[in-house]
């Protein structure tokens, strides 16, 4: 049986709308069977929706693109679960017996969805004896060959005041119309707090996600006031089309929502950057961050992670930096949880201009300075560096690694993209210890891996991330022990009321 994922160029796109009986953080996990000659097949997870909080009727934005083979039966399984922020990535694989956060599941084939009236299949969820689990609605539509990418920015003036003690916290929700007259969500903007005159950040969306290449298809935009409990207040709506948007600056109805800019580029040139943010899947940087971060964050007590970028021109004066906080706050580079790191990363891509060379030493020295302040064994630091370029300051980096080898610090370097990373092997001291100016590193603290060696050939991102995390984290326990033993630091007696020493991660 075949189950093939093609992130961009396959002809079928799956949408999901769920109606569960709960008010908790909900996520949808999708599984399929790979092509095999064996009569016994194993299901593999390949996609998970975003988490939606505080709603009984989550409408998921994330889509799933699949190859459709008419002549083959392509089995699908949809699991609905609660998703808590402390879950490690390998919890994705604990799916073959219903966990305590399990809300329900359903089975179908891809052909059933496509063959349903209007490409819309409604199924009752099951899996919990004696309990009604709700309904899941799946829709499919053949993707057009349109490869254009649209970038737009909107603002609004004089929106309705919805909050008693403030103004409003407005955000926009974009819907594409379907052939049966219904609408499917395709984008949400960020929330702008406490204002009636919001200016939203520019965002990018494939034209086929917005209108599937039909320039006159209706696009509906709802304006909401965000509420913490999920009961967002409706402010207003307007309809438009891709053709109307492409004409440039427009003003829509009495709510005075204004299109500030609209630009279209070919997808063949735009996604060449490894930082490209696809609406269908994470880029390699995000995958590496999530794979390593979701496991290692369980060993950090406060879940606050300083996150830095290197190699960019910073606004407003274009100053080049090789160690700038992704949060944009020099006084507080911390991000809350790995999701906070990912959010800061995506936001920084919109504000900085990527710029060479690729210098490692500034970031290593910055984190080493933090580690040098706490050498009593109460804390241990892990620096995760992700790069798509050949290192430009090898001499300075080797010096920084040799100096850091005497500190409570490990360094993980993940190379993404097709670049030749031979020089990086010099930093990974598994066989030959790193040296600088005649000094050998006190211990091996660097682990380097090229991400391309871990990418699953079927496109399964979850498996790729799990393989990467397993390998790059395998050496951390021994590196921690080598530091403790080298300093004569004995394990502290276990105290039930005291937290364990923190493992701090810098990204």
C-alpha positions, 0 to 999 in steps of 0.5 A: 500500500502506498502513502507518499508525502510530497510537500509542494508538488503533489496534486492533493491537499487535505484540510481538517475541521474537528468538532470534539467534546472538550475545551483543552489544547487540541492537536490532530495527528495523521498516520499512514501506511508506507508502500511495502510488499509485506502483508503486515503493515505498520503505520507511521506518523507523518504530520501533526496540526498546530495546537488550538486552545480553549475551543470545542470546534477547532478549525486547523490552519495547517494543511497536508499535501499527499500524492494520490494514486487512483489504483492503490488503497491509501489508508489513513488514520486520524488521532485527536489528542490533547497536546501539552507543552512539556511533551518530548518529540518521542511522545509522537511514537507512543501512539499505538495504545491510547494515552490519557490525553487521547480524545478519539480517532477515525480511519479512512482511505484517501480515496474515500475523502476524494470520492465524497460529495464535494471532496468532503468526508464527515466521520464520527470519532471513536476509541473511548468506550461508552463516550461520544468523541465528536466529529471530524470533517476532512476535505480534499481538493486537487491543487493547481499548478500555480507556483506564485507566492503572495506577500501582503500587509494590511492595517485597520482603522477605527475598529469596534471596541470589544474589551471592557477595560481596554480597546480591542486585540484584533487579528484577521482570519483568511478563508478560501471558498470551496467549490460547494460554497463553504469556506476553509481557513487558510491563514491567521495573522498575529494578534495586535494587543489593545488598539483600534488601529492595528498594523499587522506584519507582512505575511507570505502565502502561496496563491494556490493556498489562497485561491488555488490559482482561481484569481476570481475565487472569493476570499473571505476575511474575518476580523476578531477581537482575541480573548484568552478563553478562546471565545473571540469576539467577532468585529466584522468581515469582508470579501475580496479576491486575488484579482482585487488584491493584486490591484494594490492598495484597497480599502474594504467596507465600513471597518476600514481595513486597508491593504498596504502592500501586495507583491507576487513572486514565483515560487521557483525563485523564492523558496531557494533559501533554506529559511523559507517558511512553507505553509505545508512543512517546517524548514530544516532549521525549524525541524532541527530546533524542534527535534533537539529542543523538545527533548532537552527542554524537559531537563530545564527547570524554567524553560527559558532559552536564550536564542541568538542569530549570527550573520545578519544585518540588523534594523534600523541601520543595517549593522552586521551582527554575529550574535544577536538575540532573536527576541530583538531584546539585548537585555532579555534574549530568553524565549519561553519554551521551544515554541517561543524559540521557533516563534522568535526565529520566524519573527526575526526572519521578517526583520533582519537581512541575512548576511555573511560571513558565517562566524561561530566564535562570537556566539560560542564565546557569548555562551561560554561567558555564561557557563564560566559564571557557574562551574560548581556543577549546579548547571550545565549548558548545551549550545545548539548551533544550526548553519547552512554555510561553511565556517568562516572563522575556523581559527577563532572558533577552534580557540573558542572551543578549546577555551570552552572545553574546561567549562560546563558546556556542550556544543551541538552543530547541525549542518543543513542544506547541500554545503560541504561540511568537511571542515566541521569534522575538525571541530568534532573531536571524536578521533582527533582532539581540537587544538589551538596554538598548541593547546589541546581541548581538555575534553571533547565537547562538540558534536557535528552532524549534517541534517541531510543524513537523517532525512527520511526518504519518504518525506516523513518529518517526524522520523527525520527529527527523531533520528536527528535528536537521537544521534546528536543528544547521545553524547551529552550524558558522557560529556556532562559526566566528564566535566563533573569527574574532571572537577571532582564534583560528586552527585548530590543526595536526592532530595524529594523537595528540591529540584535537580540541577538545571540543564541550560540550553542556548540556541 
